Amino acid sequence: MSERARRLLLTAALALAACGDPAPGRPPAPPRAIAAAPARSHAPAPRSEHGGGTTRAASAEGQGDDPAGARADDDAAQPREQAFPTACAVDADCGYDPASERCGADPRLNRQPPVTDQGIVCYCDAAACALLRVLPVPCEGDHDCAVAHEPRPHPVRATRERPHQKGRPCRDLTMSTTCERTNICTLRRHACPRR
């Protein structure tokens, strides 16, 4: 048999073995260990903009779990409370941060209007922003309501020590309370002319 015929027979035998058909007189070849290789995505690897090859992200494919990356994702999912400066000189310096439920001196924080019946008061106390949370005060009549001036004006339930205010607006008092139809004490600031 010539050298050329041997090569042709060898090529044909290899082609049949690659297709899965065993060569005559030979046992079938054992299957290759494909399962040992890492599983790869069937999606084509992204190409770089320069057209040279795959990007670094593609080369990192199939590297498994990354504990540091998982921690970073967990940190991003849980919003951190941002620490705002609290140093202040006047009440207007202080604002409210709903996320942390704190008052701070950052100009981006929400400035709260003066309290009438309930809400949040951010005020400056001893050169630091402080928080006063005013809850609604139930009432049946004006006699149930009074004004508390400390730490900042807000409505409270009238007591012997702090009775309902009496007098004429702007003459005897600049703030008063009334019991509204909602049965909640409401603080009224009277627009009095300056003397």
N, C-alpha and C positions, 0 to 999 in steps of 0.2 A: 504494500500500500504506500502510495506516495505521500510526501510530507504535506502536500496541499489537501489531499483527501482526509488525512488525519485531523488537520485543523478544522475542516468543514464539519467532520463528525463531532469533534470536541465542542465547537460552537453550537451545533444543534442540540447536543446533550445539555449544555449549560442553559440554553434557551428553554428547553423543556423543564429543567429543574426549577427555573425561575417562575414558570407558569404553574408549578405545582404538580406536574405529571412526572413521576419517577422515570428515570432512564431504564431501558430494558435490562432486567437482571439485577437491579440495584434496589435496596429498600428505600422508602421515602425518607427524605431528610427531616430531621427534627425541626419543629417550628422555632422561629427566632424569638428571643425574649423581648418582645415589644412592650409588655406590661411593665417592665422595670424602668422604662424611660419615663421622665416626668410628663404629665399630661399637658398638652399645649392647646391653646385656643385655635379654632378653625378659621378665625378672622385673619386676614392678611396683616402682616406686620406693617406698622406705619413707616413711611419713607421720610427721610429728612428732606428739608427744602432744597438741599443742594443735589439731591438725586443720587447720592453715593451709596447709601445702604440704610439699614434700619437705625432708628433713633436709640438713645440710651434707654428710654422707657421700654422699648420693645426688647432690648437685651436683658432687662431686669425681669421680664415676664416669667412667671412660674417659680419665683424664688421663695414662695411660701409666705407664712405669716410674719409680719414685722411688728414685734411688740411695741417698739417706739412709735411707729406710725399709728398703731391702734390706740395708744395712749393719747397721741395728739388729736385723734378724731374724738375721743371721749372728752378731752378738755374743751374742744370747740363746741361740742353739744351742750356742755354745761356752762352757761354764762357766768363769768366771774363778776363779783361785786367790785365796781370801780371805786377806788378811794378818791373822794373829792376833797379839795382844801376846805377847811372850816373857819379859817381866820376871817373876821369881819369887823367892821366899824359901826355899821348901822343895819337896821332890819332889811333894807332894800338890797343889801349885799347877799342875802341868803335866798336860796331857791330849793325846790323839792325834787328829788330823784325817785320816781315811782318804782324803778327796778330794785333799788336797795331799800326803799322806804326810809330815806334819810334826808336831812337837810345839809346843804353845802354852799360854799361861796363861789362855785364855778358859774360864770355868766350863762352857760348853756342850760342850766337847770331851770325848772318851771317856777316862775314867780307866782305866788298864791295871792288871790284877792283877800281883802279883810273878811273875817268870818262874820256871817249874819246869823246862821242857825246851827251849822255844823261844818266840819272840814278840817283842813290842815293849816297850821300857822308855822312858818319858818321865821324865826326871829334871832336877833343877835344878843347873846347873853355872855357877859364876861369875855368879850372879844372872840367868841366862837358861836357858830350857828347852832341853834337848838330847835327841837321839834315839839309842837303842842298839837295834840290831836283832840279836836272838840267833837264830842258825841252829841246827838240830838237830845234836848231836854224836854220831856213830855210835860204838858200843862193842861189845866182846865180853864184858867183865867189869867189875866195879867198879873194878879197877886202871887201867882206861882213862880214868876220869873224875876231874875235880878241880873245885875251886871257884875262880872268879876274883872277887875283891871289887871290882875297879875296872872301869869307873866305878860300877857297881852289881852286886851278887851275881848270878852266872849260871854255868851249867855250861860247862866247857871240856874239851878233851882233856888228859889228864895228860902232863906232860913231866918232865925231870930238875929243871928250875927250879921247876916247880909239880907236885909229885907228888900222888897220891891221898891224901886226908887220913886220918889214923889217930888213933884215940882213942875215948873214950867220949862219947856224946852228952850234952850239958849239963855234962859235967865237963871235957872237953878241947876240945870244939868245939860250936858252936851251929848250924852248917850242915855238911851232908855231901852226897856224891853217890853215886848207885847206877846200875848199868846195868839198865834195866828189860827186860821181855820183848820190847819193841818194838826192842831194841838201840839205845836212845837214852839218853844220860846225863841223869839227872834230879836236880835240886837239891832237897834236903829241908831245911826250916827246922824245927828242933826247938823244941817248946814247952817252954822251960826256965823254972823258977820264978825269980823275981828274988831275988837275994841281998842 
